[in-house]
Every structure is written in structure tokens, then in C-alpha cells.
Amino acid sequence: MRIETVTSAQNPKIKDLLALQEKSRTRREEGLFVVEGRRELEHCLKAGYKARTLFVCGEILGESFQEVVDLAPEAGIVQVPAYVYGKIAYREGTEGVIAEIGYKDRKLEDLSLGKDPLVIVLESVEKPGNLGAVLRSADAAGADAVIICDPLTDLYNPNLIRASIGSIFTLQVATASSEEAIAWLKERNIQILTAQLQDSQWYYDTDMKGGTAIVMGTESTGLTNIWRDAADRHIKIPMLGKLDSLNVSVSAAILLYEAVRQRKSHGNG
């Protein structure tokens, strides 16, 4: 194993890594994205992704240095001192490893669903932190898949990966247009429930025991008419204060766990 040592933040390898972190266009052009932290890296590699380069800090890793390096034996190893690692790390406490990972397309045809699947659909949700938080809730609730329609941020945005704490890799996730997703769901007889205030029934009065897709939009504009028109039912969460919406990740968690509750009580969870 050849380990290259880089001691300057001006090194081209460091500059290339920072460009991948900051620019979605660079990620697309290079076919690479960045994963920070051992936990996230382990989830990523277990999901079948390949690491191109590991940037490691021996001062932080200490005795676990070799264990981390051995996670991706095919990868090039760049060792950096703590002061350089501090320039490239998004957050503290990431166990001294940052990786460049090869892209994978995430498509509807790659999703594999069992009986009575539970699916979350997000339309044009812009903030990567919100997307990541929804993914984390979907993983916790045992959702079968997440479909991101007409995305305004790419799946490999570092903020999304960080907010999801790696669930972007533990879940089945696909991107598609809204039209494609609707056709895909209807072909599989998965009921479409749109979260919206207008013409809606309470979410806890809605049967979610069968195959169900819970569809959510942005907090500011909600869902477009294509989803409202395609829905089998419209559902809403009681808003008892003066505001009329919740953060999309909070709403997703409430609706997901209602589906979990119904399925557990019905014996199919």
C-alpha cells in the first residue's frame, strides 16, 4: 500500500477535493462525490460504492489508522496533518477520514419492493439538510424506498449526506420526474397520499396498511397540481397554532410512523 503525504492546503489534490465538496457541477463532471466520517463511509462501501481516494489524518485516527485504511483497499491513500484536515473537514469529530467516492445513478428501475411497500416521495425539496433529515426518518421507520422527484439539489451534496448520517446509502433511493414516479407507482397499485391542506382528511383517518406512497412538497409552495390530481387521497396533519405548516422532515416522520403504527396493529409490520 502506497501512502502519499500532503502537508499543504494548496496541494492540487486538496483543491480538487474542496471543489467536489462545494460544486455539484464538479461532482457531475468528475463522477465523484465526498463522504466524511467513518460511519458514513462504512455505510457507503457496504452499499457497493467504490472509494477512489481516502484522505486520512493519523493524528486523529491514532490506533485505528490501519482499520480505516483497510476499509477501502482499492483506494489511494493521502495522509494529511491535522491543520490540513481542519481545512477540508465539514465538521468536527469525523474520525479523521474523508473519501472521494465514485458516482452511482439511482433510478426507479433499480428499486426492489416487497408486499405492501411504504414509500416516501419528495417533490422539489430544495434544502439538502431537509432531504437528509427525511431520509433519516425513512430509515428509522423502515420505509422501503424514497423517490426524489424533480430534485433541486443533487443526492451527493455533502450537507445531504451529513444530515442523513449515511441513510442515503442504507435506503433504496431513486430520482425521477414527477410524471415518471406517478406512472411507476400506479403500475404497482401503490396508493398515492399527498400531504396538503386543501380538500384533505386527517392522516390518522387514512388507511396506510397497503402499498402506500406518502408524497410531500416544499414548505413554501407545497405540491404541484400533477401530484394533487394523481392522488388517491389528500391527507393533512392538525395545525393547532397560528402557523400552517411544519418542517417537511417533521411532517414526514409523523406520517411515516402513523403508517408503522397501523401496520403493527394490523400485524403486517
Buried (B, 14 or more C-beta within 10 A) or exposed (E): EEEEEBEEBEBEBBEBBBBBBEEBEBBEEBEBBBBBBBEBBBBBBEBEBBBBBBBBBBBBBEEBBEEBBEBBEEBBBBBBBEEBBEEBBBEEEBBBBBBBBEBBEBEBEEBEBEEBBBBBBBBBBEBBBBBBBBBBBBBEBEBBBBBBBBBEBBBBBBBBBBBBBBBBBBBBBBBBBBEBBBBBBBEEEBBBBBBBEEEBEEBBEBEBBBBBBBBBBBBEEBBBEBBBEBBBBBBBBEEEEEEEBBBBBBBBBBBBBBBBEBBEEEEEB
